[in-house]
Amino acid sequence: MRKAMDWMLKQQIKDADPKLNGLYGLPLEDSDEWIYNHAIATMAMSELLLLSHDKIKLAKPVENSTKWCLRAQNPGYGWKYGYQAGRNDTSVTGWMVLALKTSKVCALSRYIKIKSKDFQPAFDGALKWFESCTSERSGICGYETPGDEGSRLQGRYPEPYPYSKDLSCMTAVSVLCRIFAGEKTSSDAIKSGAAVLMEEIPRWRPQEGKRKSKINLYYWYYATYAMFQIGGSKWREWNEAMIEALVRNQRVGGCEDGSWDPVGEWGIAGGRVYNTAIGAMTLEVYYRFARAGN
């Protein structure tokens, strides 16, 4: 952990340019992943600050990376692939909300010098984006437009394309992040979004011939967090299915011990490390954030 922390700190940029200062790693012209990397790094380093209490090494880096997230948002809206990119998408906006939710706890704990009220405009903008991208008829939140199916791995997955396009990963992102941004779980949008998620509870069903895969750990991660926040009988049903899908299909023995196979829509792109990381984070849902009090 110490080596990982030191490596992460070395990747953070110190620069007079506000588009760069605090960013984890230089933006890559031929890649969009760098903004995801920064959001996830901010979340991870914020958690490390909260758990380690190491203000000397971590307070300023977390403060700087958090300020970058706040500056990079499209004014009054969400985030996309860039600094105030002028476009928005639910996926990037979701990771930014998770990062800011965690770093806000650092602010409330007085580990970083950012006022807690300074986070609200960012959350309000995210809520505005989720609202604009959610279909009133179906309750499905799209990736860039209301109810769209989301992005695809171009040329990376054989036909038929995974069943994940028949469910709504972005609705899971929207439901969780609406809650974290301050919307009440009793709102119509969250209720309709939760109903969409409950139509597709986790099932470990790989692709076989023309039968589509139902495995999508990205969807399970966000939806598990969302259903935990909602609680009640829906959460109990979801939780039982999630444990059945994940725990029973974790590798046991050999060099792959403890991992999950790189299957499913995004697992084929991220590989075994990605699927294992997001699978582990899904199983940590009970310990990370307390349920919202509404």
N, C-alpha and C positions, 0 to 999 in steps of 0.2 A: 504494500500500500504506500509506503514511504517513497519507494522508487517511482511508482506510478504518479504520485503527487508531484514529485520533483520534475518528472518528465513533462507533465501537463503544464506546470508553471513556466517551463522553458519555451513552450509553444505559444504563450500569450504575447501579443504584440504590444510594445510600448511606442507610441508615435504621437506627434502633435496633431496629426490628421484625425478628426473625430470619426471618420469612416473606418479607421483601422484600430485606434487605441482601445485596448481591452479585448480585441478579437482573438479567439483561439485559432491560430493558423491563418496564413494568407489566403484570400479568396482565389479560387482557381477559375481561369477563364473558360475551361472546357468542362466544368463540373458544377452542379448545383448543390452537391452534398455538403459543402462547407458551412452553409448557414444552419443546416440540421446539426452538424458537428458542434457548432458554437452553442446552440441552445442546449444540447444534451450535456456538453462540457460545463456550461454554467450551472445546470441542475446538479450535476455530480459534484462539482467543487463547492457548491452551496451546502449540499448535504454533508460533505466532508467537514466543512467549517462548523456546522451545527453539532456534528458528532464528536469532533476532535477538540473543539474550543480553541483551536490554534489561530488566534487572531493575528499573531505576528507574521506568519507565513501566508495566511489565506484571506484575511479581511480585505486588503486592498485589491488583490486579484479578483475576488468575487464582486466587490463594489464596481470595479472597472468593467467586468464582463456584463454585469447587470445593466449598467448605464448604456453599454453598447446596444443591448436588446431594446431598451427604451428609446434610444435615438433612432434605431433602424426601422421602427414601425412606421408604416404609412400613416400620416397624421389622421387620427380619428377612425382608423380602420385596422386592418391586419398586417400580415407580413407575407413576403414572397422570397424569391431568390435574389436577394440583394439588399442594399442599404436604401430605405425608402424607395423601393423598386417601382411603385406606382401600380402594381398588380398585387393581388392577394390570393392565397389559397389556404384551405382549411388545415392541411397537413402541417405546413410550416407554422401557421398560427397556433396550432395545438401545442407543438413542442415549445414555442415561446411562452405560452401561458403556463405550462408546467414549470419552465425555468423560472419565470417571475413569481409563481406561487411559492416556490422553494426559497428564492432569494428574499422574498418579502418576509418570510419567517426570520431570516438573518437580520433584516432591518428591525423587526419587532423585538428581536433579542438584543439589539444594539451592537451587533457584530459589524455591521457596515453603516456608513454614514449616508443613508438615503431615507428620507421620510416615508413612512408607510403610506401617506396620502398621495405620494408621487406615483404610486403604482396604479391607482384607480383609473386615470385616463387611459392607460394601456389596456386594462381589463374592459373598460367601457367600449373602446374601439374594437376589441376582439368580439364582444357581445354583438356589436353592430354588424360585424362581418358574418358571424354565425347566423344571425337573423336574416340577413340578406341572401344567404346561400342555402336556406332551408325551404323546402317545398311546403306550402301551406296545406296542400291536398294530402300528401303522403307522410309528412313529418321527416322525410329523408333529407339530410344535409349533404350537399354535394362538395366536390373538390374545388371547383372554380365557379360553378353555376348551380342553382337550386336543383337537387335531385340527380345530378350527373353521376356516372358510375365510378368516377375517379381515374387516376392515371393507370397506365399499363406498362409492363416491361416490354418494350418494343423488341421483337425478335428474340426474346430471352425465354419464352415459355411455349411449349408445344400446344397445339390445339387438341381438345377443346380447352379454352382458357379457363383458369380455376373458378370454382364456384364462388369465390370471393367477390366476383363482379355481380353476383346475384344477391349479395348482402350489402351492407353499407358501413364500411370502416369509418368513413368520415362522419357518419351519424354518431358513432361511438366517441369520436374525438369531440364533436360538438356538445354532446350531453355532458361529458366529464368537465370540459372546459367552461361551459356555461355555469356549472355548479361552482367551480373554482374561481370564476370571475365574479361571483356574488349572486347569481340568479337562484331563486328559490326552487327546491326540488318539486314543489307543488305546481309549478308553472305548466301551462298547456304544452309548451315546446318540449320541456323535459319529459313530461308524461308520454307524449306521442313518440319522442325519440326512444324512450325506454321500451315502448311497445314494439318498435321496429327491431331493437336488439333482441328482444325475447323471442322473436320469430326465428332467430338463428343462434341457438345456444351452441357452445363448443362441441364439436365432434371430430375425432381424429379419423378422418376418412381420406386416405391418399387417392390420387388419380389412378384409375384402372381402365385402360382402353378409352372408351368415350364417356365414361363416368367421371364427372368433374371432381376435383379435389375440394374438400371443405375445410382444409387447414389454412389458417391465416393467423399467425401469432401476433401480428401487428393489430389486427382487429380484436383478438382476445385480450391483449394488453389493455387497450383503452376501454373496451367494453367491461372488462372485469373491474377496473377502477370505477367506472361509472355506476355499475350495478351495486358495488359495495357502498358507494355514497348514498344510493337510493334505499338500500336495505330491504327488510321485510321478506315476504314469501318469494318475490321475484329474485332477490339476491340469493336466497337459499337454493332455489332451483338452479340458478346460473352457477353458483359456487360448486355444487355437486358435479355438474357437467364439466366444469373447467378442471377440477381435480382429476376426474376420470380421464379426460383427454391428455392432460399434461403429465401427471405423475406416472400413469401407467405406460407412457410412451417415452419416458426418459431412459437413455441408454444406461445399462448397468454392466460393468466389467470392461476390461480392455482399455485401450488408449482413448476411447470415446466415452469412458465412464462419466456419468453426470451430465452429459450433453443431450441436445435434441438434434435430430437429423435435419439437414438443410433442405427441408421440403416446404411446399406451400408457395404462394405467389412471391413473397419477398424473401423467404428463406433461400430460394434458389439464387438470389442476387447477393444477399448478405452472408450466406454461408453458415457453417456450424457455429461459429462464434456469435454471429448476430442472433440466430434462433435461440441459442443457449442464454445469451444475455437477456433477451426480451422475455423468454420463458421464465427465467429466475425472477425478473422484476414483476412479472404477473403474479407469481407466488408470494411476493412480498406485500401484496396489497393490504393485508391485514395490519401491517406495522408502519406504513409510511405516513398516511394522513388520516386524522380522525374524521368521522362522518360530519358533514355539515349540520349545523344545529337548526336546520329549517326543513 
